[in-house]
Amino acid sequence: MRVPEGDVMPLIPPALNRPIAVVTDLLRHLPYGPRLITSGFVWLLANRTPPRPRPFTLAGDYTSWISLTDRSFTGRHLPVASDGQQLPSEAEVLELFRRPPGKETPSVDTSVLFLLFAQWFTDSFLRTDSTDVRKNTSTQEIDFCQIYGLSEQKTRLLRSMAGGRLTSQQIDGQEFPPFLFERSPSGTYTVKPEFTGLHDEDWLLDVLLAGVSDRQKDLFFAVGLEHGNSTAGSTALDVLFLREHNRIAGLLAKEYELGRERPAWDRRMSVAELDERLFQTTRLIMVVLLLKLVVEEYIRHIAPHDPPLTVVPGMAANKPWNRSSWIAVEFNLLYRWHMLVPDQVTTDEGPVDSRTFLRDNNELVIDRGLEWLLAQCSRSRAARIGLFNTPAFLTDRRTPEHPAVEERSIALMRSARLQSYNAYRRRFGMPAARDFADLTSDVAVQQRLTELYGDIDHLEWYVGIFAEDHPEDQMMGDLLTAMVGYDAFTQALTNPVLAPQVFTEDTFTRAGLTVIRTTRSLQQILARNAADPAAAYCRFTYEP
C-alpha cells in the first residue's frame, strides 16, 4: 500500500536501521531470503508515490491527451513550480558543484567501475533530444540498445545475419565490434556503406568527434548508440556484451543442431529463419541478464545495508505500479552523478588522470584487453556524491560556445521549472526539512545555501538531493535513494520479458533458462569472454 498523502516518514526511520540490518543478515543465508528481502525493498520504494501514468509531462503545464500518451515528451513527477520565486543565477548554482583543485572527497566503497557502468547503463534510456529539451529519443525500456540500436532498422545494420550473431571482427585473436568509419586517400572520414543510417553522420563527425585525433576515428566502433565510444568503460562494456551475445547465440545454435530444442523449434526452418530465431531468442536472454545485473549488483550497491536483491519474474504482476515505463525529467537529472568521477584512476602502473584514462580511449581497450581495464577500474576508488565535488572538466567549458556537462544539467533543471526540494520530499512520503541544518551538517554548505536561497523551502530540488547528508556506508541521501529506487524498480521489474506468461521455456529455451539461472555477476560474464579468465575482476564495491 502507498504511503498516504500527508503522512511523512524517512526512507528508513533511524530506529529501524539496526533491526533491518540484522534481519537482512539473517535472511540472506536462507533459501528464499533474497526473495523476501527484495519484496520488502520493492514494497518500500515502489509505493512511495502514485504510480504511472503521471498527469504531467514536459509537453505543457497542464494535463492533456498529449501528456498522457505521447512518450516522446519526457514525463515529470510534479507540476511546474509557481512563478515569482527569486532564484540564484545558473552560474552561482554551478559553483555549488565545482570541485576545488586538490579537494576531491573520495567515496568509502564505490569503485570507478560502478560509475562507468552507471553511465553506460543510463545512456540507453536517459536520452534528451538535443533539438528540443522537452523531448527524449529513448525507447523508454531497458532493452540493451547499447549493442542493438534504437530501432529494428538499426539493429539489422549491426547483425551478421548468420547464426543469430552480431557482426564483429577479430583483432589479435579477440572479438570486437567492427569499425564504423572508412578513410579516403585524401584523409576524409565517412561512415562505411554497411552502416549508413546507424547514426547521424554529420553530427558524429562535426560535433561529437570534432577535434579528436585520426587514430580515435580509425578505432571508433559501430555500436548501438552514438555515445557508445565516449569512455573506455562504455566501449569495454559494449565489447563484453557483444561477445556474450555471440557466445549465447552459438550455444543455442549447437542445442538446435543436436535436436535438444525440439519440438519448440521447428527442425524444418530455413537458414534465414533459424538466424532470426537464434538472434531474437538470444536478445531476450541478454535483456534478462542485464536486468539481473542491474538489480542484483548495481541497485544492491546503491541500497542501504547491501541487501541480497534478486530478480523474481512476475513480481510486478497485479501491482499498482505495473505500468509502461516512461522516463521522468527528475529521473534524468538525479542520475547526473558527475561527482563520482575521481581526479585520478589508480592503475597497477600508477595513478593516471581520469580524463586521459577514461575518455575516447578505444586504443586502451584494444591494446590492454577487457580484463585488464575492468580490473583497474574495479580496484580504483570513485569520488563521493555531494556538492563541491564535480571535477573541473565537467564544470568548465572546453570552448565558449559549448556549455559544460554540469551547466547543461542545471539548464535542463531550470527549463523544466521543477518544484522545490521539500515539495519532492513530501511527494515521496518524507518529512520536509525545517532548515538547512536538517539538510546537512556541513556548516559551510549551510551558510552558502542560506546566502543563495534564504529559506529551505526555496531550495531547488536538484541542489538539495546532492546536498543531503548521508552515512558513510550509503552512496547518497534519503530522497535521492528513494527516487532512484522507485524508478529503478518500477521500470526494471515491469520489463515485458519478466511477465509470467513470457518468462517460460518456450520463450528462452531450456538452454537459455540455464544461462539465466546460473549467471549471477558481471565478473562471471567477463570471465567467460576474456582472453585470460583467471584475470577477470569486476566489482562495483571498492575494497582497499
C-alpha positions as CSV (number, residue, x, y, z in Angstrom):
1,M,0.0,0.0,0.0
2,R,1.1,3.5,-0.8
3,V,2.1,5.9,2.0
4,P,-1.0,8.1,2.3
5,E,-0.8,11.7,1.2
6,G,0.3,13.9,4.1
7,D,1.8,11.0,6.1
8,V,5.6,11.6,6.2
9,M,8.4,9.3,7.1
10,P,12.1,9.0,6.3
11,L,13.2,6.3,3.8
12,I,14.2,4.1,6.7
13,P,13.4,5.5,10.2
14,P,16.7,5.7,12.2
15,A,15.3,3.4,14.9
16,L,14.8,0.7,12.3
17,N,18.2,0.8,10.7
18,R,19.8,-1.7,13.1
19,P,16.9,-4.1,13.1
20,I,16.7,-4.1,9.3
21,A,20.4,-4.7,9.1
22,V,20.1,-7.7,11.5
23,V,17.1,-9.2,9.6
24,T,18.9,-8.7,6.3
25,D,21.9,-10.6,7.5
26,L,19.8,-13.4,8.8
27,L,17.6,-13.7,5.7
28,R,20.5,-13.6,3.2
29,H,21.5,-17.1,4.1
30,L,18.0,-18.7,3.8
31,P,16.9,-20.3,0.5
32,Y,14.1,-17.8,0.0
33,G,15.7,-15.0,1.9
34,P,16.8,-12.9,-1.1
35,R,13.2,-13.0,-2.4
36,L,11.8,-11.8,0.8
37,I,14.3,-9.0,1.1
38,T,13.7,-8.0,-2.5
39,S,9.9,-7.9,-1.9
40,G,10.5,-5.7,1.2
41,F,12.7,-3.2,-0.7
42,V,10.3,-3.1,-3.6
43,W,7.3,-2.5,-1.4
44,L,9.2,0.2,0.5
45,L,10.3,2.0,-2.7
46,A,7.8,1.3,-5.4
47,N,4.9,2.6,-3.3
48,R,6.5,5.9,-2.3
49,T,4.5,7.9,-4.8
50,P,1.4,7.4,-7.0
51,P,2.0,5.0,-9.9
52,R,2.2,5.9,-13.6
53,P,0.5,7.3,-15.7
54,R,1.5,10.7,-14.4
55,P,-0.8,13.6,-15.3
56,F,2.1,15.8,-16.3
57,T,5.0,15.8,-18.8
58,L,7.2,18.4,-20.4
59,A,4.6,18.8,-23.2
60,G,2.9,21.5,-21.2
61,D,1.9,22.9,-17.8
62,Y,-1.4,21.0,-17.6
63,T,-2.8,17.5,-18.3
64,S,-3.7,16.8,-21.9
65,W,-4.1,13.8,-24.2
66,I,-0.6,14.5,-25.4
67,S,0.8,14.5,-21.9
68,L,-0.9,11.1,-21.2
69,T,0.0,9.4,-24.4
70,D,3.0,10.9,-26.3
71,R,6.1,9.4,-24.8
72,S,8.4,11.4,-26.9
73,F,7.8,14.1,-24.3
74,T,9.7,13.4,-21.1
75,G,7.5,12.8,-18.0
76,R,7.5,14.6,-14.7
77,H,6.5,13.7,-11.1
78,L,5.1,17.1,-10.1
79,P,3.5,20.0,-11.9
80,V,5.6,23.1,-12.7
81,A,6.7,25.4,-9.9
82,S,4.8,28.6,-9.4
83,D,6.3,31.7,-10.9
84,G,7.8,34.6,-8.9
85,Q,10.4,33.0,-6.8
86,Q,13.8,34.7,-6.9
87,L,16.5,32.1,-7.6
88,P,20.2,32.4,-7.8
89,S,21.8,32.6,-11.2
90,E,22.8,29.4,-13.0
91,A,26.4,30.4,-12.7
92,E,26.0,30.6,-8.9
93,V,24.4,27.2,-8.8
94,L,27.2,25.8,-10.9
95,E,29.7,26.9,-8.3
96,L,27.9,24.7,-5.7
97,F,29.0,21.7,-7.7
98,R,32.6,22.7,-8.8
99,R,35.4,20.7,-7.0
100,P,38.1,22.9,-5.7
101,P,41.6,21.9,-7.0
102,G,43.1,19.1,-4.9
103,K,40.0,18.9,-2.8
104,E,38.4,15.7,-4.0
105,T,36.2,13.9,-1.5
106,P,36.5,10.1,-2.0
107,S,33.7,7.6,-1.7
108,V,34.0,5.0,1.0
109,D,33.3,1.8,-1.0
110,T,32.3,2.7,-4.6
111,S,34.6,1.7,-7.5
112,V,35.3,3.6,-10.7
113,L,33.7,0.6,-12.5
114,F,30.4,1.4,-10.8
115,L,30.4,4.9,-12.3
116,L,31.3,3.6,-15.7
117,F,28.5,1.0,-15.6
118,A,26.1,3.7,-14.4
119,Q,26.9,6.0,-17.4
120,W,26.8,3.1,-19.9
121,F,23.5,1.9,-18.5
122,T,21.7,5.2,-18.3
123,D,22.9,6.4,-21.7
124,S,20.5,3.9,-23.1
125,F,17.3,5.4,-21.8
126,L,18.1,8.9,-20.4
127,R,18.3,10.5,-23.9
128,T,17.4,14.2,-24.0
129,D,16.6,15.4,-27.5
130,S,19.3,17.8,-28.5
131,T,16.9,19.8,-30.6
132,D,14.1,20.1,-28.0
133,V,14.9,19.5,-24.3
134,R,11.2,18.8,-23.6
135,K,11.6,15.6,-25.6
136,N,13.6,12.4,-25.5
137,T,14.9,9.9,-28.0
138,S,14.5,6.9,-25.7
139,T,12.6,3.7,-26.2
140,Q,11.7,4.1,-22.5
141,E,12.7,0.5,-21.9
142,I,15.8,-1.4,-20.6
143,D,16.3,-3.1,-24.0
144,F,20.1,-3.3,-24.5
145,C,20.0,-0.7,-27.2
146,Q,23.7,-0.1,-26.4
147,I,24.5,-3.1,-28.6
148,Y,21.2,-3.5,-30.6
149,G,20.4,0.1,-31.5
150,L,17.3,2.2,-31.1
151,S,15.1,0.6,-33.8
152,E,14.7,-2.6,-35.8
153,Q,16.3,-0.9,-38.8
154,K,19.4,0.0,-36.9
155,T,19.5,-3.5,-35.3
156,R,19.7,-5.1,-38.7
157,L,22.7,-3.0,-39.6
158,L,24.5,-4.4,-36.6
159,R,23.6,-8.1,-37.3
160,S,25.8,-10.5,-39.2
161,M,22.5,-12.2,-40.5
162,A,24.1,-15.6,-39.8
163,G,23.7,-17.8,-36.8
164,G,21.9,-15.2,-34.8
165,R,25.1,-13.3,-34.2
166,L,26.0,-9.6,-34.1
167,T,28.6,-8.6,-36.7
168,S,32.2,-8.4,-35.3
169,Q,35.8,-8.5,-36.2
170,Q,38.9,-10.2,-34.8
171,I,41.9,-8.2,-33.5
172,D,44.8,-10.2,-32.2
173,G,42.6,-13.2,-31.6
174,Q,39.9,-11.2,-29.7
175,E,36.4,-10.3,-30.8
176,F,35.4,-6.6,-31.2
177,P,32.7,-4.7,-33.0
178,P,33.6,-3.6,-36.5
179,F,34.9,-0.1,-37.1
180,L,32.3,2.5,-38.1
181,F,34.4,4.8,-40.4
182,E,36.5,4.4,-43.5
183,R,39.1,6.9,-44.6
184,S,39.6,8.1,-48.2
185,P,43.1,8.6,-49.7
186,S,42.6,12.4,-49.1
187,G,42.0,11.7,-45.4
188,T,38.3,12.3,-45.3
189,Y,36.2,10.1,-43.0
190,T,32.8,8.7,-43.9
191,V,30.6,6.0,-42.4
192,K,31.1,2.7,-44.1
193,P,28.2,1.9,-46.5
194,E,27.0,-1.1,-44.5
195,F,26.4,1.2,-41.5
196,T,24.6,4.1,-43.3
197,G,21.7,5.2,-41.2
198,L,23.0,3.8,-37.9
199,H,23.8,7.3,-36.5
200,D,23.7,10.9,-37.8
201,E,27.0,11.0,-39.7
202,D,27.3,14.8,-39.8
203,W,26.7,15.1,-36.1
204,L,29.1,12.4,-35.3
205,L,32.0,13.9,-37.3
206,D,31.3,17.6,-36.9
207,V,30.2,17.6,-33.2
208,L,30.9,14.5,-31.2
209,L,34.3,13.9,-32.9
210,A,35.3,17.5,-33.5
211,G,39.0,17.9,-32.7
212,V,39.7,14.3,-32.0
213,S,42.7,12.5,-33.5
214,D,42.6,10.4,-36.7
215,R,43.6,7.5,-34.6
216,Q,40.5,7.8,-32.5
217,K,38.3,7.9,-35.6
218,D,40.1,4.9,-37.0
219,L,39.2,2.9,-33.9
220,F,35.6,4.1,-33.5
221,F,33.4,1.0,-33.2
222,A,30.0,0.5,-34.8
223,V,27.7,0.0,-31.8
224,G,24.1,0.7,-30.9
225,L,24.4,4.2,-29.5
226,E,26.2,7.2,-30.8
227,H,27.9,7.8,-27.4
228,G,29.0,4.1,-27.2
229,N,32.6,5.1,-27.7
230,S,32.6,8.1,-25.3
231,T,34.5,6.4,-22.5
232,A,36.8,3.4,-22.2
233,G,34.2,1.9,-19.9
234,S,31.4,2.3,-22.3
235,T,33.5,0.7,-25.1
236,A,34.6,-2.1,-22.8
237,L,31.1,-3.0,-21.8
238,D,29.8,-2.9,-25.3
239,V,32.6,-5.2,-26.4
240,L,31.9,-7.5,-23.5
241,F,28.2,-7.8,-24.2
242,L,28.7,-8.2,-27.9
243,R,30.9,-11.2,-27.1
244,E,28.3,-12.6,-24.7
245,H,25.5,-12.2,-27.2
246,N,27.5,-14.2,-29.8
247,R,28.5,-16.8,-27.3
248,I,24.9,-17.4,-26.3
249,A,23.8,-17.5,-30.0
250,G,26.5,-20.1,-30.6
251,L,25.3,-22.1,-27.6
252,L,21.7,-22.1,-28.8
253,A,22.7,-23.0,-32.3
254,K,24.5,-26.0,-31.0
255,E,21.5,-27.1,-29.0
256,Y,19.4,-26.8,-32.1
257,E,21.8,-28.8,-34.2
258,L,21.7,-31.6,-31.5
259,G,17.9,-31.5,-31.6
260,R,17.6,-30.5,-27.9
261,E,15.1,-27.7,-28.6
262,R,12.5,-29.8,-30.2
263,P,9.5,-29.6,-30.5
264,A,9.6,-25.9,-29.6
265,W,11.8,-25.1,-32.5
266,D,10.8,-26.4,-35.9
267,R,13.6,-28.6,-37.4
268,R,12.5,-27.6,-40.9
269,M,13.4,-23.9,-40.5
270,S,15.4,-22.3,-43.3
271,V,18.8,-20.8,-42.7
272,A,17.3,-17.3,-42.6
273,E,14.5,-18.4,-40.3
274,L,17.0,-20.1,-37.9
275,D,19.2,-17.0,-37.9
276,E,16.2,-14.9,-36.9
277,R,15.0,-17.3,-34.2
278,L,18.5,-17.5,-32.8
279,F,19.0,-13.7,-32.8
280,Q,15.6,-12.9,-31.2
281,T,15.9,-15.5,-28.5
282,T,19.5,-14.5,-27.7
283,R,18.4,-10.9,-27.4
284,L,15.7,-11.7,-24.9
285,I,18.1,-13.8,-22.8
286,M,20.5,-10.8,-22.9
287,V,17.9,-8.4,-21.6
288,V,17.1,-10.7,-18.7
289,L,20.9,-10.9,-17.9
290,L,21.1,-7.1,-17.9
291,L,18.1,-6.8,-15.6
292,K,19.8,-9.3,-13.2
293,L,23.0,-7.3,-13.2
294,V,21.1,-4.1,-12.6
295,V,19.0,-5.4,-9.7
296,E,21.3,-7.9,-8.1
297,E,24.6,-6.0,-8.3
298,Y,24.0,-2.4,-9.3
299,I,20.9,-1.5,-7.3
300,R,22.2,-3.7,-4.5
301,H,25.3,-1.4,-4.2
302,I,23.1,1.7,-4.0
303,A,20.7,0.3,-1.5
304,P,21.3,0.7,2.3
305,H,22.7,-2.4,4.1
306,D,23.9,-4.1,0.8
307,P,20.7,-6.3,0.6
308,P,20.9,-9.6,-1.4
309,L,18.4,-8.5,-4.1
310,T,17.2,-10.9,-6.7
311,V,15.1,-10.6,-9.9
312,V,11.8,-12.5,-9.4
313,P,9.9,-12.9,-12.7
314,G,6.3,-12.0,-12.2
315,M,6.9,-9.9,-9.1
316,A,5.2,-6.9,-10.8
317,A,2.1,-8.8,-11.8
318,N,-1.1,-7.3,-10.3
319,K,0.9,-4.5,-8.6
320,P,-0.5,-0.9,-9.0
321,W,2.9,0.3,-10.3
322,N,3.0,-2.3,-13.1
323,R,2.6,0.3,-15.8
324,S,4.5,1.0,-19.1
325,S,7.9,2.7,-18.5
326,W,8.0,6.4,-19.0
327,I,11.2,8.3,-18.0
328,A,10.6,11.4,-15.9
329,V,12.8,14.5,-16.1
330,E,13.6,14.1,-12.4
331,F,15.0,10.6,-13.1
332,N,17.0,12.0,-15.9
333,L,18.5,14.7,-13.7
334,L,19.0,12.8,-10.5
335,Y,21.3,10.4,-12.4
336,R,23.8,13.2,-13.1
337,W,26.4,11.6,-10.8
338,H,29.3,13.6,-12.2
339,M,30.9,13.9,-8.8
340,L,31.6,10.2,-8.8
341,V,34.5,10.8,-11.2
342,P,37.8,11.0,-9.3
343,D,40.7,13.2,-10.3
344,Q,42.8,10.1,-10.9
345,V,42.3,6.4,-11.7
346,T,44.6,4.1,-9.8
347,T,46.2,1.5,-12.0
348,D,48.9,-1.1,-11.4
349,E,51.2,1.2,-13.3
350,G,50.5,4.2,-11.1
351,P,47.8,7.0,-11.0
352,V,46.5,8.3,-14.3
353,D,44.5,11.4,-14.9
354,S,40.9,10.2,-15.1
355,R,40.0,12.2,-18.2
356,T,43.0,10.9,-20.1
357,F,42.3,7.3,-18.9
358,L,38.6,7.2,-19.4
359,R,37.6,9.4,-22.4
360,D,37.7,8.3,-26.0
361,N,40.2,5.6,-25.3
362,N,39.4,2.6,-27.6
363,E,43.1,2.1,-28.1
364,L,43.5,1.2,-24.4
365,V,40.6,-1.3,-24.6
366,I,42.1,-3.0,-27.7
367,D,45.8,-3.0,-26.6
368,R,45.3,-3.9,-22.9
369,G,42.2,-6.0,-23.1
370,L,38.9,-6.1,-21.2
371,E,40.0,-7.9,-18.1
372,W,42.9,-5.5,-17.5
373,L,40.8,-2.4,-18.0
374,L,37.8,-3.5,-15.9
375,A,40.1,-4.8,-13.1
376,Q,41.9,-1.4,-12.9
377,C,38.5,0.4,-12.7
378,S,37.3,-2.1,-10.0
379,R,40.4,-1.5,-7.9
380,S,40.2,2.3,-8.2
381,R,38.0,4.3,-5.9
382,A,35.4,6.7,-7.1
383,A,34.7,10.1,-5.5
384,R,31.7,10.7,-3.3
385,I,28.3,12.0,-4.2
386,G,27.8,15.6,-2.9
387,L,28.1,19.2,-3.6
388,F,31.5,20.8,-4.3
389,N,32.9,17.5,-5.7
390,T,32.3,17.6,-9.5
391,P,35.7,17.6,-11.4
392,A,36.7,20.7,-13.4
393,F,36.4,19.1,-16.8
394,L,32.7,18.5,-16.2
395,T,32.1,22.1,-14.9
396,D,34.4,24.1,-17.1
397,R,33.7,24.8,-20.8
398,R,36.0,23.4,-23.4
399,T,35.2,26.3,-25.6
400,P,33.0,29.4,-25.0
401,E,30.2,28.1,-27.3
402,H,30.0,24.7,-25.7
403,P,28.4,24.6,-22.2
404,A,30.0,22.1,-19.8
405,V,28.1,18.9,-18.8
406,E,27.1,20.3,-15.4
407,E,26.0,23.5,-17.0
408,R,23.6,21.6,-19.3
409,S,22.2,19.7,-16.3
410,I,21.4,23.0,-14.4
411,A,19.9,24.5,-17.6
412,L,17.6,21.5,-18.0
413,M,16.5,21.7,-14.4
414,R,15.6,25.4,-14.8
415,S,13.8,24.9,-18.1
416,A,11.7,22.1,-16.6
417,R,10.6,24.6,-13.7
418,L,10.8,21.9,-11.1
419,Q,9.3,22.4,-7.7
420,S,11.4,22.7,-4.5
421,Y,13.4,20.1,-2.7
422,N,10.8,20.0,0.1
423,A,8.0,19.5,-2.4
424,Y,9.7,16.3,-3.6
425,R,10.3,15.1,0.0
426,R,6.6,15.4,0.6
427,R,5.8,13.7,-2.7
428,F,7.9,10.7,-1.7
429,G,6.4,10.5,1.8
430,M,9.2,12.1,3.8
431,P,9.2,14.9,6.3
432,A,10.1,18.3,4.9
433,A,13.4,19.8,6.1
434,R,12.8,22.6,8.5
435,D,16.1,24.4,7.9
436,F,19.4,23.9,6.2
437,A,20.8,22.2,9.3
438,D,18.2,19.5,8.7
439,L,19.6,19.0,5.2
440,T,23.4,18.9,6.0
441,S,25.7,19.1,9.0
442,D,28.3,20.9,6.9
443,V,28.2,24.5,8.3
444,A,29.9,25.9,5.2
445,V,27.3,24.4,2.9
446,Q,24.5,25.6,5.2
447,Q,25.9,29.1,5.0
448,R,26.3,29.2,1.3
449,L,22.8,27.8,0.7
450,T,21.3,30.3,3.1
451,E,23.1,33.1,1.1
452,L,21.7,31.8,-2.2
453,Y,18.2,30.7,-1.2
454,G,17.4,32.3,2.1
455,D,14.8,29.7,3.1
456,I,14.9,25.9,2.9
457,D,11.5,26.0,1.2
458,H,13.1,27.8,-1.7
459,L,15.9,25.3,-2.2
460,E,15.9,23.8,-5.7
461,W,15.4,20.1,-5.8
462,Y,18.5,19.4,-8.0
463,V,20.7,21.2,-5.5
464,G,19.0,19.6,-2.4
465,I,19.4,16.0,-3.4
466,F,23.1,16.4,-3.7
467,A,23.4,18.5,-0.6
468,E,21.8,15.8,1.6
469,D,23.9,14.3,4.4
470,H,24.3,10.5,4.2
471,P,26.1,8.0,6.3
472,E,29.5,6.9,5.1
473,D,28.2,3.4,4.2
474,Q,25.5,4.9,1.9
475,M,26.1,6.3,-1.5
476,M,23.5,9.1,-1.3
477,G,20.9,10.8,0.9
478,D,17.4,9.6,1.6
479,L,15.4,11.4,-1.1
480,L,17.9,10.6,-3.8
481,T,17.9,6.9,-2.7
482,A,14.1,6.8,-2.7
483,M,13.7,8.4,-6.1
484,V,16.4,6.2,-7.7
485,G,14.9,3.1,-6.1
486,Y,11.3,4.0,-7.2
487,D,12.2,4.5,-10.8
488,A,14.7,1.6,-10.9
489,F,12.4,-1.0,-9.5
490,T,9.2,0.2,-11.3
491,Q,11.0,0.3,-14.7
492,A,13.2,-2.8,-14.4
493,L,10.7,-5.2,-12.9
494,T,7.9,-4.2,-15.3
495,N,10.0,-5.2,-18.3
496,P,7.9,-7.4,-20.6
497,V,10.5,-10.2,-20.5
498,L,9.7,-10.8,-16.8
499,A,5.9,-11.2,-17.3
500,P,4.8,-14.6,-16.0
501,Q,3.3,-15.6,-19.4
502,V,6.6,-14.6,-21.2
503,F,9.2,-15.9,-18.8
504,T,8.9,-19.5,-20.0
505,E,11.0,-22.2,-21.6
506,D,9.1,-21.7,-24.9
507,T,10.4,-18.1,-24.9
508,F,14.0,-18.6,-23.8
509,T,14.6,-22.3,-24.4
510,R,15.9,-24.8,-21.8
511,A,19.5,-23.8,-22.5
512,G,18.6,-20.1,-22.3
513,L,16.9,-20.5,-18.9
514,T,20.0,-22.3,-17.7
515,V,22.2,-19.4,-18.7
516,I,19.8,-17.0,-17.0
517,R,19.7,-19.1,-13.8
518,T,23.4,-19.7,-13.5
519,T,24.6,-16.1,-14.3
520,R,25.0,-14.1,-11.1
521,S,27.6,-11.4,-11.7
522,L,29.3,-9.2,-14.2
523,Q,32.6,-10.9,-13.3
524,Q,31.1,-14.2,-14.4
525,I,30.2,-12.8,-17.8
526,L,33.7,-11.3,-18.1
527,A,35.5,-14.5,-17.2
528,R,33.7,-16.5,-19.9
529,N,34.5,-13.9,-22.6
530,A,38.1,-12.9,-21.6
531,A,41.4,-13.9,-23.1
532,D,42.6,-14.7,-19.5
533,P,39.6,-15.8,-17.4
534,A,41.7,-16.0,-14.3
535,A,42.4,-12.3,-14.6
536,A,38.7,-11.3,-14.6
537,Y,37.9,-9.0,-11.7
538,C,34.8,-6.9,-11.7
539,R,33.5,-5.1,-8.6
540,F,31.1,-2.2,-8.0
541,T,32.4,-2.2,-4.4
542,Y,35.8,-0.7,-3.9
543,E,38.0,-2.8,-1.5
544,P,41.3,-1.2,-0.5
